[in-house]
Amino acid sequence: MRAVHLLAVSAGILGAVPALANEDVLKRSANPAEQVLQTLDYANTRYSKLDQINTGNVNKLQVAWTFSTGVLRGHEGSPLVVGDVMYVHTPFPNIVYALDLNQDGKILWKYEPKQDPNVIPVMCCDTVNRGLAYADGAIFLHQADTTIVSLDAKTGKVNWSVQNGDPKIGETNTATVMPVKDKLIVGIAGAEYGIRGHITAYDLKTGKQAWRAYNLGPDAEMKIDPEKTTELGKPVGKDSSLKSWEGDQWKTGGASTWGWYSYDPKLNLVYYGTGNPSTWNPKQRPGDNKWSMTIFARDADTGVAKWVYQMTPHDEWDYDGINEMILTDQKIGDKERPLLTHFDRNGFGYTLDRATGELLVAEKYDPAVNWATKVDQDKSSKTYGRPLVVAKYSTDQNGEDTNSKGICPAALGSKDQQPAAYSPKTNLFYVPTNHVCMDYEPFRVSYTPGQPYVGATLSMYPAPNSHGGMGNFIAWDNVAGKIKWSVPEQFSVWSGALATAGDVVFYGTLEGYLKAVDAKSGKELYKFKTPSGIIGNVMTYQHKGKQQIAVLSGVGGWAGIGLAAGLTDPNAGLGAVGGYAALSSYTNLGGQLTVFTLPN
């Protein structure tokens, strides 16, 4: 048996370093009755210690109550629960509701920001928002227009607000935030508009900027130390980013940060991934385009990068690297190591040592992946750590105005932002995946601030020679780098997973089903059809001694953009509209929270 414990809820970890993290967040995230972070804990495990709902009784779940959000676009993220109050967010206009759990969701207060609707067409792939965070009596929201607000959790009154970006040049937000110590960690979206990605820390109490680190550009602005910041154990060297771009292309190079954050209190490191380089036409940006498509480990206090690892140098397929980093301590061989597991859009599941950035495992977590044969794991090789690209599927080698066909995965990846979960009881990761391939034709494009800077036409379709569907829900062994079991789905699984101590794993489907499966075997134990497709993340909490399951439904996101935005051109939505055209036969728009419970 491999010895495993969850970083964020381990009593040993908490006891050892109480001063190195936000104590309120640590205390509340260790209490399974509540949820104060979208990731459940700093380690991003999405694992709940609640076990009242288990494999023996989950089939008896019934709807306890529902709540309409009043918004029709895609609903990502999940509610929070603090004490007897549930906090629910919506897509644009990013309404926040505080609901009284003692009265089946009575509205205690409502925050409705007044945002310029001109931000909507600037948002790449639907007007989604991945949710709120709680710390020290405040609810934190990062709005679509990049305004960050701190709300009094009891009254909804605005404590402070600050502008994090400029929608006029394409900067927007779809991501959640993470409170760490006395700071709030936030990112930025907009690589499809040629922005320059960054991550920023704001003071939790005042909103004053503490530090900002860019993902591209000069070392000082990136907070990279040429001698001390490492990649695969070696110093990155001076001007590591600048040397990998032609001229000043890094200034419009993308590498946005619209995904998830995790934090190790013991190492005091924040982890996140960066997005695609701009444009999508690789011929226009020679070089490795560092540090797009990269895992960063940064010091929480200063923002200085300790290590980086670029997964897809010179990205030719829009394989954003923003997916979550899940932190566990596990034995590899006879040695327990601090691990980071990441399921990248490019179709490879990576396991690294999160203290040093050493690459330990990189294997395909969808058998359809074909753009690269493997990631070179030979430390003596000149291509160590790099994917070995198949020429047939290289949009760069095939050239501009050439349609490269049959590339797997599609640009939305073998997994997009929908977060995986981890159970220490099985030592397995539960991963919602896309089983989708594409044709990709790059073309020349010029940069204009605030205008799309894409430069490629895409079409998407189910992976051929397979089960015919567009998704799988899998269990993954991150040390062996192997799929343990796989459940086929008709459409991509665009919902975040939840693993529980009851040995039940929950996820939602684009048709609108909440599903529960056995953590050990993947056997379906329960399903319920909600009013709209589920792209939200399943969560659980306990109220008055009873465990509840809750999920937001409301179809949309990149996969559901055709429905959400009323698009019909098959190439619209960056190729997703045609790929998911059949979805309209199974579900419709509608934002709703559904809460499930066991009968009395």
C-alpha positions as CSV (number, residue, x, y, z in Angstrom):
1,M,0.0,0.0,0.0
2,R,1.2,3.5,-0.8
3,A,1.1,5.8,2.2
4,V,-1.0,8.9,1.2
5,H,-2.4,11.8,3.0
6,L,-4.1,15.0,1.9
7,L,-1.9,18.0,2.2
8,A,-4.6,20.5,3.2
9,V,-6.5,18.4,5.7
10,S,-3.7,16.5,7.3
11,A,-3.6,17.1,11.1
12,G,0.2,16.7,10.9
13,I,0.6,19.4,8.3
14,L,-1.8,21.8,10.0
15,G,-0.1,21.3,13.3
16,A,3.3,21.9,11.9
17,V,2.7,25.2,10.0
18,P,-0.3,27.1,11.5
19,A,1.4,30.4,10.8
20,L,2.1,29.8,7.1
21,A,-1.4,29.9,5.7
22,N,-4.7,31.7,6.2
23,E,-5.8,30.0,9.5
24,D,-9.5,30.7,8.9
25,V,-9.4,29.0,5.5
26,L,-7.3,26.1,6.9
27,K,-9.7,25.5,9.8
28,R,-12.9,25.7,7.7
29,S,-11.6,23.6,4.8
30,A,-10.7,20.9,7.4
31,N,-14.3,20.9,8.4
32,P,-16.2,18.8,5.9
33,A,-19.5,20.4,6.8
34,E,-18.4,23.5,5.0
35,Q,-16.8,24.5,1.7
36,V,-14.9,27.8,1.5
37,L,-12.8,27.2,-1.6
38,Q,-13.8,26.0,-5.0
39,T,-11.1,23.4,-4.7
40,L,-12.3,22.2,-1.3
41,D,-8.8,22.5,0.1
42,Y,-5.5,24.2,-0.7
43,A,-4.3,20.9,-2.2
44,N,-7.1,21.0,-4.9
45,T,-8.1,17.4,-4.1
46,R,-11.9,18.0,-4.3
47,Y,-12.2,15.2,-1.6
48,S,-14.8,15.3,1.2
49,K,-14.4,13.3,4.4
50,L,-18.2,13.1,4.6
51,D,-19.4,9.5,4.4
52,Q,-23.1,9.6,5.4
53,I,-23.9,9.2,1.7
54,N,-22.2,6.0,0.6
55,T,-22.2,3.2,-1.9
56,G,-25.0,1.4,0.0
57,N,-27.5,4.3,0.1
58,V,-26.6,6.8,-2.7
59,N,-29.3,5.2,-4.9
60,K,-31.9,6.7,-2.4
61,L,-30.9,10.3,-3.0
62,Q,-33.8,12.7,-3.6
63,V,-34.1,16.4,-4.4
64,A,-34.4,18.4,-1.2
65,W,-34.8,21.9,-2.7
66,T,-33.9,23.9,-5.8
67,F,-33.0,27.5,-6.6
68,S,-33.2,29.4,-10.0
69,T,-30.3,31.7,-10.6
70,G,-32.1,33.8,-13.1
71,V,-29.3,33.6,-15.6
72,L,-29.2,31.5,-18.8
73,R,-25.5,31.2,-19.7
74,G,-23.1,28.4,-18.7
75,H,-22.8,27.8,-14.9
76,E,-19.3,26.6,-13.9
77,G,-17.9,26.3,-10.4
78,S,-19.9,25.5,-7.3
79,P,-21.6,27.1,-4.3
80,L,-19.8,27.7,-1.0
81,V,-21.2,26.8,2.4
82,V,-20.1,28.7,5.5
83,G,-22.1,27.9,8.7
84,D,-25.8,28.0,7.9
85,V,-25.4,30.1,4.7
86,M,-24.8,29.0,1.1
87,Y,-23.2,31.4,-1.4
88,V,-24.2,31.0,-5.0
89,H,-22.7,32.8,-8.0
90,T,-23.8,33.1,-11.6
91,P,-22.2,33.7,-15.0
92,F,-22.2,37.3,-16.3
93,P,-23.5,39.6,-14.7
94,N,-21.9,37.6,-11.8
95,I,-24.7,37.9,-9.3
96,V,-24.0,36.6,-5.8
97,Y,-26.7,35.2,-3.6
98,A,-26.5,34.4,0.1
99,L,-29.1,31.7,0.9
100,D,-30.3,30.6,4.3
101,L,-29.9,26.9,4.7
102,N,-32.3,26.9,7.6
103,Q,-35.1,28.0,5.3
104,D,-34.5,25.9,2.1
105,G,-32.5,28.7,0.4
106,K,-34.3,31.9,1.4
107,I,-32.4,34.8,-0.1
108,L,-30.6,36.7,2.7
109,W,-28.9,39.2,0.4
110,K,-28.1,39.6,-3.3
111,Y,-25.1,41.4,-4.9
112,E,-25.6,42.4,-8.5
113,P,-22.7,44.3,-10.1
114,K,-23.3,46.7,-12.9
115,Q,-21.0,45.7,-15.6
116,D,-20.6,47.0,-19.2
117,P,-22.2,44.4,-21.5
118,N,-19.5,45.1,-24.0
119,V,-17.3,42.7,-22.0
120,I,-19.5,39.8,-23.2
121,P,-18.2,39.6,-26.8
122,V,-14.6,39.9,-25.5
123,M,-15.0,36.7,-23.4
124,C,-13.6,33.8,-25.4
125,C,-15.7,30.8,-24.6
126,D,-19.0,31.8,-22.9
127,T,-19.6,34.2,-20.0
128,V,-18.8,31.6,-17.3
129,N,-17.4,32.2,-13.8
130,R,-15.7,29.5,-11.7
131,G,-16.9,30.8,-8.4
132,L,-16.3,32.5,-5.1
133,A,-13.9,32.1,-2.3
134,Y,-14.3,32.8,1.5
135,A,-11.8,34.0,4.1
136,D,-11.9,36.0,7.3
137,G,-15.6,37.0,7.1
138,A,-15.5,38.0,3.4
139,I,-16.7,36.6,0.1
140,F,-14.4,37.3,-2.8
141,L,-15.5,37.5,-6.4
142,H,-13.5,38.2,-9.6
143,Q,-16.0,39.7,-12.1
144,A,-16.0,39.3,-15.9
145,D,-14.8,42.9,-16.3
146,T,-11.8,42.0,-14.0
147,T,-13.2,43.9,-11.1
148,I,-12.3,42.1,-7.8
149,V,-14.7,42.7,-4.9
150,S,-14.6,41.8,-1.3
151,L,-18.1,41.4,0.1
152,D,-19.1,41.2,3.8
153,A,-20.3,37.7,4.2
154,K,-23.1,38.6,6.5
155,T,-24.5,41.6,4.7
156,G,-23.2,41.6,1.1
157,K,-21.8,45.1,1.6
158,V,-18.7,45.9,-0.6
159,N,-15.6,46.1,1.6
160,W,-13.3,47.0,-1.3
161,S,-13.0,46.6,-5.0
162,V,-10.1,46.9,-7.4
163,Q,-9.6,46.7,-11.2
164,N,-7.3,43.8,-12.2
165,G,-7.2,44.4,-16.0
166,D,-8.6,46.2,-19.0
167,P,-11.4,44.6,-21.2
168,K,-10.7,47.2,-23.9
169,I,-7.5,45.3,-24.8
170,G,-9.1,41.9,-24.3
171,E,-8.5,41.2,-20.6
172,T,-11.4,39.5,-18.9
173,N,-11.9,37.0,-16.1
174,T,-13.7,33.6,-15.8
175,A,-11.7,32.1,-12.9
176,T,-12.0,31.8,-9.2
177,V,-9.6,33.3,-6.7
178,M,-7.6,31.8,-3.8
179,P,-7.0,33.5,-0.4
180,V,-3.5,32.6,0.8
181,K,-2.2,33.9,4.1
182,D,-3.0,37.7,4.0
183,K,-3.3,37.8,0.2
184,L,-5.8,37.0,-2.6
185,I,-4.3,35.3,-5.6
186,V,-5.9,36.1,-8.9
187,G,-5.2,35.6,-12.7
188,I,-6.4,37.0,-16.0
189,A,-8.0,35.7,-19.2
190,G,-7.7,36.9,-22.8
191,A,-5.0,35.0,-24.7
192,E,-7.3,34.9,-27.7
193,Y,-7.0,38.7,-27.8
194,G,-3.2,38.8,-27.5
195,I,-3.0,40.0,-23.9
196,R,0.1,39.3,-21.7
197,G,-0.8,37.0,-18.9
198,H,-0.1,37.6,-15.3
199,I,-0.8,36.5,-11.7
200,T,-1.4,39.0,-9.0
201,A,-1.6,39.1,-5.2
202,Y,-3.8,41.6,-3.4
203,D,-4.1,42.4,0.3
204,L,-7.1,40.6,1.7
205,K,-8.1,43.4,3.9
206,T,-7.6,46.4,1.7
207,G,-7.3,45.3,-1.9
208,K,-3.9,46.9,-2.3
209,Q,-1.7,45.2,-4.8
210,A,1.1,43.2,-3.1
211,W,2.9,41.8,-6.1
212,R,2.3,41.0,-9.8
213,A,4.2,38.4,-11.8
214,Y,3.9,38.2,-15.6
215,N,4.2,34.9,-17.4
216,L,6.1,36.3,-20.3
217,G,8.8,38.9,-20.8
218,P,11.8,40.3,-18.9
219,D,13.0,38.3,-15.8
220,A,12.3,41.1,-13.4
221,E,8.7,41.5,-14.6
222,M,8.2,37.7,-14.5
223,K,9.8,37.5,-11.0
224,I,12.2,34.9,-12.3
225,D,15.7,34.6,-10.8
226,P,17.9,33.4,-13.7
227,E,20.2,31.4,-11.4
228,K,17.7,30.1,-8.7
229,T,14.5,29.5,-10.7
230,T,14.9,26.1,-12.3
231,E,13.3,23.9,-15.0
232,L,13.9,20.2,-14.6
233,G,16.6,20.9,-12.1
234,K,18.6,23.4,-14.1
235,P,18.6,27.2,-13.8
236,V,16.5,28.8,-16.5
237,G,19.2,31.3,-17.3
238,K,19.0,35.0,-18.2
239,D,16.2,36.2,-20.4
240,S,14.7,32.7,-20.7
241,S,11.4,34.0,-22.0
242,L,12.7,36.8,-24.2
243,K,15.1,34.5,-26.1
244,S,12.2,32.2,-26.9
245,W,10.2,34.8,-28.8
246,E,10.9,36.7,-32.0
247,G,11.4,40.4,-31.3
248,D,8.7,41.9,-29.2
249,Q,6.1,39.2,-29.8
250,W,6.0,38.4,-26.1
251,K,4.2,41.6,-25.5
252,T,1.1,40.1,-27.2
253,G,2.0,36.5,-26.4
254,G,-0.9,35.3,-24.3
255,A,-0.1,32.8,-21.6
256,S,-3.1,33.9,-19.6
257,T,-4.0,32.5,-16.2
258,W,-7.7,31.6,-16.1
259,G,-7.5,28.2,-14.3
260,W,-7.1,27.0,-10.8
261,Y,-4.6,27.6,-8.0
262,S,-3.2,25.3,-5.3
263,Y,-1.0,26.0,-2.3
264,D,1.4,24.1,-0.1
265,P,1.6,25.7,3.3
266,K,4.8,23.8,4.2
267,L,6.7,24.9,1.1
268,N,4.8,28.3,1.0
269,L,4.4,27.8,-2.8
270,V,1.5,28.6,-5.0
271,Y,1.0,26.5,-8.1
272,Y,-0.8,27.3,-11.3
273,G,-0.6,26.8,-15.1
274,T,-0.4,29.2,-18.0
275,G,-2.4,29.2,-21.2
276,N,-1.7,29.2,-24.9
277,P,0.7,31.5,-26.7
278,S,-0.9,34.0,-29.1
279,T,-1.6,33.7,-32.0
280,W,-2.9,30.2,-32.7
281,N,-0.9,30.3,-35.9
282,P,2.5,28.8,-34.8
283,K,4.3,30.1,-37.9
284,Q,3.9,33.6,-36.7
285,R,5.7,33.0,-33.4
286,P,8.9,31.0,-33.9
287,G,10.6,29.6,-30.8
288,D,9.5,27.8,-27.6
289,N,7.3,30.8,-26.5
290,K,8.3,30.6,-22.9
291,W,6.6,30.6,-20.4
292,S,3.3,29.8,-22.0
293,M,1.9,26.3,-21.4
294,T,3.9,26.1,-18.2
295,I,3.5,25.0,-14.6
296,F,4.7,27.7,-12.2
297,A,5.6,27.3,-8.5
298,R,5.8,30.7,-6.9
299,D,6.6,31.9,-3.4
300,A,3.3,33.1,-1.9
301,D,4.9,36.1,-0.2
302,T,7.0,37.5,-3.0
303,G,5.7,35.9,-6.2
304,V,9.2,34.8,-7.1
305,A,9.2,31.6,-9.2
306,K,11.0,28.7,-7.6
307,W,10.6,26.4,-10.6
308,V,8.8,26.1,-13.9
309,Y,8.0,23.3,-16.3
310,Q,6.9,23.9,-19.9
311,M,4.6,21.1,-21.0
312,T,4.0,22.1,-24.6
313,P,6.8,24.2,-26.0
314,H,5.8,26.2,-29.1
315,D,2.2,25.1,-28.8
316,E,0.6,24.4,-32.2
317,W,-2.8,23.2,-31.1
318,D,-4.2,25.6,-28.3
319,Y,-3.4,23.2,-25.5
320,D,-3.7,25.7,-22.6
321,G,-1.9,24.5,-19.5
322,I,-4.3,26.1,-17.0
323,N,-5.8,22.9,-15.6
324,E,-5.6,22.3,-11.8
325,M,-2.5,21.1,-9.9
326,I,-3.5,18.4,-7.3
327,L,-1.1,18.1,-4.3
328,T,-0.6,14.8,-2.5
329,D,2.2,13.1,-0.5
330,Q,2.7,9.6,-1.8
331,K,5.3,6.9,-1.9
332,I,7.2,6.4,-5.1
333,G,9.3,3.3,-4.6
334,D,10.3,3.4,-0.9
335,K,10.4,7.1,-0.6
336,E,7.5,9.4,0.3
337,R,7.5,12.5,-1.9
338,P,5.6,15.7,-2.2
339,L,3.7,15.3,-5.5
340,L,1.9,17.5,-7.9
341,T,-0.5,15.8,-10.4
342,H,-1.7,17.7,-13.5
343,F,-4.0,16.5,-16.3
344,D,-3.0,18.8,-19.1
345,R,-5.1,19.8,-22.1
346,N,-2.5,18.1,-24.3
347,G,-3.6,14.7,-23.2
348,F,-0.7,13.8,-20.9
349,G,-1.1,13.2,-17.1
350,Y,2.0,14.6,-15.3
351,T,3.3,13.8,-11.9
352,L,6.1,16.0,-10.6
353,D,7.9,16.5,-7.3
354,R,6.2,19.8,-6.2
355,A,9.2,20.9,-4.1
356,T,11.8,20.6,-6.9
357,G,9.8,20.4,-10.2
358,E,11.4,17.0,-11.1
359,L,9.4,15.2,-13.7
360,L,8.4,11.8,-12.5
361,V,5.5,10.6,-14.8
362,A,4.1,11.8,-18.1
363,E,1.7,9.4,-19.8
364,K,-1.4,9.7,-22.0
365,Y,-4.7,9.6,-20.1
366,D,-6.8,9.2,-23.2
367,P,-5.7,6.5,-25.6
368,A,-6.8,8.6,-28.6
369,V,-3.9,11.2,-28.1
370,N,-1.8,11.2,-31.2
371,W,-0.1,14.6,-31.7
372,A,2.9,13.3,-29.8
373,T,4.3,9.8,-29.4
374,K,5.4,10.4,-25.8
375,V,7.1,12.9,-23.4
376,D,10.8,12.1,-23.3
377,Q,11.6,11.0,-19.8
378,D,15.3,10.1,-20.4
379,K,17.3,12.6,-18.3
380,S,20.3,12.1,-20.6
381,S,18.4,13.1,-23.7
382,K,18.6,16.5,-25.4
383,T,14.8,16.5,-25.6
384,Y,14.3,15.5,-21.9
385,G,10.9,16.6,-20.7
386,R,9.6,17.6,-24.2
387,P,6.8,15.9,-26.1
388,L,8.0,14.1,-29.3
389,V,5.7,15.6,-31.9
390,V,4.3,13.6,-34.8
391,A,5.0,15.5,-38.0
392,K,1.7,14.5,-39.6
393,Y,-0.2,16.4,-36.8
394,S,2.2,19.4,-36.6
395,T,0.3,22.5,-37.7
396,D,3.6,24.3,-37.8
397,Q,5.4,21.8,-40.0
398,N,2.3,21.5,-42.3
399,G,2.2,25.2,-42.6
400,E,-0.2,28.1,-43.0
401,D,-3.4,27.6,-44.9
402,T,-3.0,23.8,-44.7
403,N,-5.8,21.9,-42.9
404,S,-4.1,19.3,-40.6
405,K,-6.6,16.6,-40.0
406,G,-7.3,14.0,-37.3
407,I,-5.4,15.7,-34.5
408,C,-6.2,14.2,-31.1
409,P,-7.1,15.8,-28.7
410,A,-9.0,18.8,-30.1
411,A,-8.1,22.3,-28.9
412,L,-10.4,21.9,-25.9
413,G,-8.0,19.2,-24.7
414,S,-8.4,15.7,-23.3
415,K,-9.6,17.7,-20.3
416,D,-10.4,21.4,-20.1
417,Q,-10.8,23.4,-16.8
418,Q,-13.3,20.9,-15.3
419,P,-11.4,19.7,-12.2
420,A,-10.5,16.2,-11.3
421,A,-10.8,14.8,-7.8
422,Y,-8.6,12.5,-5.7
423,S,-9.4,10.0,-3.0
424,P,-6.8,8.9,-0.4
425,K,-8.9,5.8,0.2
426,T,-8.3,4.4,-3.3
427,N,-5.1,6.4,-4.2
428,L,-6.9,7.2,-7.5
429,F,-7.7,10.4,-9.4
430,Y,-11.1,10.8,-11.0
431,V,-10.9,12.7,-14.2
432,P,-13.7,14.1,-16.4
433,T,-12.4,13.9,-20.0
434,N,-13.0,15.0,-23.5
435,H,-12.7,12.2,-26.2
436,V,-12.6,14.7,-29.1
437,C,-10.3,15.2,-32.2
438,M,-10.0,18.1,-34.7
439,D,-9.0,19.5,-38.0
440,Y,-6.9,22.6,-37.6
441,E,-6.0,25.2,-40.3
442,P,-3.8,28.1,-39.2
443,F,-3.8,31.4,-41.1
444,R,-2.0,34.8,-40.9
445,V,-3.5,37.3,-38.6
446,S,-2.6,40.8,-37.4
447,Y,-2.8,42.2,-33.9
448,T,-5.2,44.9,-33.0
449,P,-5.8,45.7,-29.3
450,G,-9.2,44.4,-28.2
451,Q,-9.8,42.4,-31.3
452,P,-9.6,38.6,-31.7
453,Y,-6.0,37.4,-32.3
454,V,-6.6,33.7,-33.1
455,G,-5.5,32.8,-36.6
456,A,-6.9,29.3,-37.0
457,T,-10.1,27.6,-38.2
458,L,-11.1,24.4,-36.4
459,S,-13.6,21.6,-36.6
460,M,-14.2,19.1,-33.9
461,Y,-15.7,15.5,-33.8
462,P,-15.7,12.4,-31.6
463,A,-12.4,10.4,-31.5
464,P,-12.7,7.9,-34.3
465,N,-12.5,4.1,-33.9
466,S,-13.8,4.3,-30.3
467,H,-17.1,4.1,-28.5
468,G,-18.7,6.9,-30.6
469,G,-19.0,9.3,-27.7
470,M,-17.2,12.5,-27.0
471,G,-16.1,11.8,-23.4
472,N,-15.0,9.4,-20.7
473,F,-14.9,9.6,-16.9
474,I,-11.8,7.8,-15.8
475,A,-9.9,6.7,-12.7
476,W,-6.1,7.3,-13.0
477,D,-3.1,6.0,-11.1
478,N,-0.7,8.9,-11.0
479,V,2.4,6.9,-10.0
480,A,1.9,4.1,-12.5
481,G,0.6,6.5,-15.1
482,K,-2.3,4.2,-16.1
483,I,-6.1,4.3,-16.4
484,K,-7.6,2.0,-13.9
485,W,-11.2,2.1,-15.2
486,S,-13.1,4.2,-17.7
487,V,-16.8,5.1,-18.1
488,P,-17.8,6.2,-21.7
489,E,-20.1,9.2,-22.1
490,Q,-22.0,10.5,-25.1
491,F,-20.7,14.0,-24.7
492,S,-17.6,15.5,-23.0
493,V,-17.7,15.4,-19.2
494,W,-17.5,19.2,-18.6
495,S,-18.4,18.9,-14.9
496,G,-15.9,18.9,-12.0
497,A,-15.7,15.6,-10.0
498,L,-16.2,15.1,-6.3
499,A,-14.7,12.2,-4.4
500,T,-16.0,11.3,-0.9
501,A,-15.2,9.1,2.1
502,G,-18.4,7.2,1.3
503,D,-16.5,5.7,-1.7
504,V,-18.8,7.5,-4.0
505,V,-17.6,9.8,-6.8
506,F,-20.0,12.3,-8.3
507,Y,-19.9,14.2,-11.6
508,G,-22.4,15.8,-14.0
509,T,-23.0,15.4,-17.8
510,L,-23.7,17.9,-20.6
511,E,-27.1,16.3,-21.0
512,G,-27.9,17.3,-17.4
513,Y,-27.4,14.1,-15.4
514,L,-25.9,14.1,-11.9
515,K,-24.2,10.7,-11.7
516,A,-22.7,8.8,-8.8
517,V,-20.3,5.9,-9.4
518,D,-18.4,3.5,-7.2
519,A,-14.9,4.9,-6.5
520,K,-13.3,1.4,-6.8
521,S,-15.0,0.1,-9.9
522,G,-16.7,3.0,-11.7
523,K,-20.0,1.2,-11.5
524,E,-23.0,3.6,-11.8
525,L,-24.9,3.8,-8.6
526,Y,-27.3,6.7,-9.2
527,K,-28.3,9.3,-11.8
528,F,-30.8,12.2,-11.9
529,K,-31.7,14.5,-14.8
530,T,-31.5,18.1,-13.8
531,P,-33.2,20.8,-15.9
532,S,-30.1,21.8,-17.9
533,G,-26.7,20.5,-18.9
534,I,-24.2,20.4,-16.0
535,I,-20.8,22.1,-16.4
536,G,-20.7,23.1,-12.7
537,N,-18.7,21.2,-10.1
538,V,-20.4,18.8,-7.7
539,M,-20.0,19.8,-4.0
540,T,-21.1,18.4,-0.7
541,Y,-21.8,19.8,2.8
542,Q,-23.5,18.9,6.0
543,H,-26.4,20.8,7.6
544,K,-28.2,19.9,10.8
545,G,-26.4,16.6,10.8
546,K,-27.3,15.6,7.3
547,Q,-25.0,15.4,4.3
548,Q,-26.2,17.1,1.2
549,I,-25.0,17.1,-2.4
550,A,-25.4,20.2,-4.6
551,V,-24.7,21.1,-8.2
552,L,-25.3,24.0,-10.5
553,S,-26.8,23.1,-13.9
554,G,-26.9,25.5,-16.8
555,V,-25.4,24.3,-20.1
556,G,-22.7,26.4,-21.7
557,G,-18.9,26.8,-21.5
558,W,-16.8,26.1,-24.6
559,A,-18.5,22.7,-25.3
560,G,-22.0,24.2,-24.9
561,I,-21.3,27.6,-26.5
562,G,-23.6,26.9,-29.4
563,L,-26.6,26.6,-27.1
564,A,-25.5,29.3,-24.7
565,A,-24.8,32.0,-27.3
566,G,-27.3,30.8,-30.0
567,L,-24.6,30.1,-32.5
568,T,-25.2,27.8,-35.6
569,D,-22.1,28.1,-37.8
570,P,-20.2,24.8,-37.3
571,N,-16.9,26.6,-37.2
572,A,-18.1,29.2,-34.6
573,G,-17.1,28.9,-31.0
574,L,-13.6,28.1,-32.2
575,G,-14.9,24.9,-33.7
576,A,-17.1,23.7,-30.9
577,V,-20.5,24.6,-32.3
578,G,-20.4,21.9,-35.0
579,G,-18.8,19.3,-32.7
580,Y,-21.5,19.6,-30.1
581,A,-24.5,20.3,-32.4
582,A,-26.3,17.2,-31.2
583,L,-26.4,18.6,-27.6
584,S,-29.5,20.7,-28.4
585,S,-31.5,17.5,-28.7
586,Y,-30.8,16.6,-25.1
587,T,-30.9,19.8,-23.0
588,N,-31.7,23.5,-23.0
589,L,-30.6,26.7,-21.3
590,G,-31.4,27.4,-17.6
591,G,-29.5,28.2,-14.5
592,Q,-30.5,26.2,-11.5
593,L,-29.0,24.9,-8.2
594,T,-30.3,21.4,-7.2
595,V,-29.7,20.1,-3.7
596,F,-29.9,16.4,-3.0
597,T,-30.3,14.5,0.3
598,L,-31.2,11.1,1.7
599,P,-34.8,10.5,2.9
600,N,-35.5,10.9,6.6
